[in-house]
Each structure stands twice: as structure tokens, then as C-alpha cells.
Amino acid sequence: MKKTALSLVILAGCTAALIMLNQRGTSARLQGRAFSLAQERFPAYLVQNTVDVYSLWQEKRVHGRIVVHLGRFFHFMEAGQSSAGAPQIASVVADHEHFALEPATYRNFLWEAFQTDIARGIYTVLPAADFSKRFDAAPTQKDIVRHEYGSPRIFTTSLPTIAEPVLLNIDASFFSSATPGQLVADLMKSGLRADVVTVCLAKDNPDVTDLDRQKAQDFATVMSAHADIVNYTPASPQAKGAK
């Protein structure tokens, strides 16, 4: 009987500890007002450069968030990693390098978001052809899950289902295969909620074509039926490439 009572006490203590840890983790996440993309009119920021997305997140002081990034590129080059022959998924580096931040660029802004605790998880939504090529995946495979120091990185070909509000970024490179109207329709059906939505023209990324940038601009025009499009400029020169 005593053993049973002791077991119940230990179980109750463990349960309470888990609840407290979950509440602490949830309270540490900083976000603004969340909008249901399908049901509410929401603000969407049109940004010129990839690094401006990172600058906007800094200005909004978001923290501990799930990022949903639509685009062909990972933007996850780690400190000291050469672009020549760099692995498609960034490799693990030594602990002291993990915290050695570099200025944010189009090559690494999502990696920087991890290092500065803006992001605690990233969904990268790739066009199907790019997904298959990068991962040598079978036609039936739609998701790849990796972890960066315990934080999830999910690579997928479709918009994910996520209960909490996300940081949503639509990069111009995604329109190498997507059409503006179809993507708007997919977003409206996705069930996603977001407090910061960005449409990035990626003018600092030489691997993005002018045609894809024009399609991104067209997407913003179509999206204006559901969103208030805000032309975003970083608050200060220091915000660009900020650490």
C-alpha cells in the first residue's frame, strides 16, 4: 500500500513538473496578434531582400517560433562554411562555432534565426521537383525530418498543419514552379494562422530569376484580396545584416 501511495506521489510530481515546463516553454514564445489566413484579413509584408525578413523578425521581437518558409533554398549555411561544395543540409559544427554568429545574408538567415532563438523549428516547403532532386527522394516521399541541436527542421512539398501561429515567409524562388493564384488558394485552405507574413522578392539572391520576382509581385497583388500589403523597409541601416 505504501509503495502504491509513493508511486502515485512520484507520478503526480512528474506530471506537475511536465506541466510547469510546458507552461514555461509556451510563455517564452513571443508573438503578436495571430490571424487565421482563411478567415481574417491580415497584414502581409512585401520585402525586397532576403535579409529584410530577418530584420523584420528582429523588429517584431519574435522568439521561440515555428517558421514556415516557402522556397527553393535552405538559407542555412553555418558560420565558416564555404559555399563551394557545401552540403545541402548544413552539417554539425563544434559547440563554440554554434554560437559564433555572422551577419545575416541570403545564404544563412534561417540559420541565424535558429542561433538567436527567433526560431525553434523550421518547415521548408519546397517545389516537388526541387525536393526530389535535393533528397533523391522517391515520388511517394513527401517529408524529410532532420534536427539541428534538437530543434526540428522539416522539409516537405506541401503546407503543413500546425496548431500554433507561425512566421510565414514566401520567397520569390518558390514561384519557379508555383503560380500566384494557386498558392493563394492553397494558403486559404491550409488552416494556417500567422502573426507575421512576408513575401520576399529576394533581390539580394543572385540565384532567383527576375521572372520569379515578378511572379512574387503578382502573388502579392492577388493576395491583396485577403491581406493588407505593407511595403517594408528595415528601420535602420544597422538592421540589415544585423547579428
N, C-alpha and C positions, 0 to 999 in steps of 0.2 A: 504493500500500500504506500509506504514511504517512497519507494522507488518510482511508483507511478506519479505521485504528487511532485517529486523532484523533476521528473521528466516533463511534466506539464508546465512547471515553473520555467525550466530551461527553454521549452518550446515557445512559451509566451514571451520570454525575454528576447529570443532570436527574432520572433515576428515583430516585436516592437522596434528592435534595432533596425530591421529592414525597412519598416515604415518610415522611421526617422531619417534614414539615409536617402530614401526615395524623395521625401519631402525636401530635404536639404538640396539634393541634386536639382529638383524641379525649381526651387526658389532661386537657385544660382543662374538659371537661364533668364536672360534679359531679352525682352521683345516688346514691340509696340502693339498698337491695335491690330488684331488679325482680321482679315477679310476672307469670306468664302468666295472663291473666284466665280462660282456658278450663280451665286445668289445676291451678291452685293457689288455695287460699283466701287472700284478700288483705285488707288494711285499706282501708276507704273512709271518707273524712271527710265528715260531714254539716255543712255550714257555713250560717250564717244569712244572711250578707251577701256580696255580690259581692267587696268589698274584702278579705274574710277569706280568699279563695282566694290573693290576692297575699301577704297576711300569712303564710299557711302556707308558701308557696314560699320566702319570706324566712327563716322559721324553719328550714326544712329545708336552707337554703343551696344550693339547686339552682342550676345555672349552665350556660349554653350548651345549652339543651334544646329539643326539639321539643314543642310544646304541641298537643294535640288538644282543641278546645273545641266542645262541642255546645250550640247556642243560636241564637236569632233575631237577636242583636245582635252588633256587631263589637267594642265596648268599646275603640275605637281613636281616640278624639278627642285630637288633639295639643294641646300647650301653646299657649294663646292662641286656640284655635279655638272659635268660637261655636257653640252647639247649634242656633241658628236658621239654617236653610239650609245646615248643614254637609254636605259631600259624603258619599256613602255609603261611599266608600273614602277614608281620610284622604289629603290632598294633601301634596306635598313641601314642607317648610319650610326656612328658611335654616339653615346649619350650626350657628350659635350657638343657634338655637331648638331644634335637635335634641337638645341636651343640657340644656336648661332644664327640669328635672323639676318636676312639680307633685304635690301629694298624690294618691295613688291613689284613684279613685272608681269607681262602677259604669260611668261613661262611658269611662274610659281605662285600666283596669287592665292590659289586654293591651298597650297602647302602652307603659305604664310597664315592663312585663316585658321588652319589647324594649330600652328605653333603659338598663335596669340589667343587661343581659346575662343575665337569667334565661332568656329565650327567644332562640333563634337562628332559629326558624321556627315558623309557626303554621298549623295546619289548622283552619278554621272549618267545622263541619258544620252546615248549615242545613236546616230542613224544606224540602221540594221547592217548595212554594208561595212561600215567602219568597225562595228562591234565584231563582226565575223572575221574581218581581216586582222584586227589587233589581237584577238584572243584565239585565232584559229578554231573558232567555235563551230559546233555542229549546227545545222539550220534550226534544230529544235531547241537549242540552248538560248535562253534569253537573259540570264543573270550570271554575274561573276561577283563573288564576295571576297574581299580582302580586308585586312586590318592594318592600321598604322598605329603602333604603340597602344593597341587595344581599342582604338577608335575605328568604327566600320567605314569602309569605302565600298559602295555597291555600284557596279557597272551594269547597266540594263538598257533595253531597247524601248521601254515604254514608261510612261509616267507612273510613279509608284503611288501606293495607297499609304498615307501617313496620317495618323490621328492628330498630331500636334501641328501648329503653324510652322511653316518653313520659310527659309530665304530662297526665293526662286530667281534664277538667273537664266535668261535665254540669250545665248551667244549667237552672233551672226553666222558662225560656221555651221550651225545646225541646219541652216537653210540650203546647204549643199544638196540635200535630198528632200527636205520638207517644204511644203507650201504654206504660206501665211494663213490662208483660210482654214486649212485642215488642222494646223496646230492650234488655232484659236478654238476650233470645235473640240479638239482633244482636251484642251485645258478646261473648257466649260464642263466636260463630262468627267473630269478626273476626281472631283471631290476634294481637291487640294484647298487648304487655307494657307494664306501667307500674309506677313506684315510688311515685307519688303520685296517688291517685284522689280526686276531690272531687265531691260532689253539692251544688249550691248552690241554696238556697231563694230567693236574690235579694230579700231583704226590703228592701234599700235601693234597688231599681229600681222606680220607680212604673209602669213600662210592663209589668210582669209581673203577671198576674192571680192572685188567691187560688186559683182553680181549678188553675192550672198549678203553683202551690206545693204544693197538696195532692197533685197527681199526682207531683211530685218526691219528696214524703214517701212516697207509696205505692211509688215506684220503689225507694227506699232499703229499704223493708220487703221487697219481692220480692228485691232484691239480697242481702239478709242470708242467703239460702240459699247464697250463694257468697262472701260477704265479711263481715268483722267491721266493723260500722258504728260509727264513733267520732264522738261529738258534739264538734265542735271550737270552741274559743273562743280568740281571739288571746291570746298570752302576756301582753301588756301593753297598756294604752290607747294607747301610742305606736305599737304595731304597726298600728293602724287608721289608714289614710290615710298610712302611712309613705312617706317619699321613697326 
